[in-house]
């Protein structure tokens, strides 16, 4: 399961970011993108 950056942007806007984090753990590559997105 791969999440596109556009979906991550929507996820970033959610109040509960834990959902995004838990989903990103499934795919390491997605986690890297998610981490970079939140870190930026």
Secondary structure, 3 states (H helix, E strand, C coil): CCCCHHHHHHHHHCCCCHHHHHHHCCCHHHHHHHHHHHHC
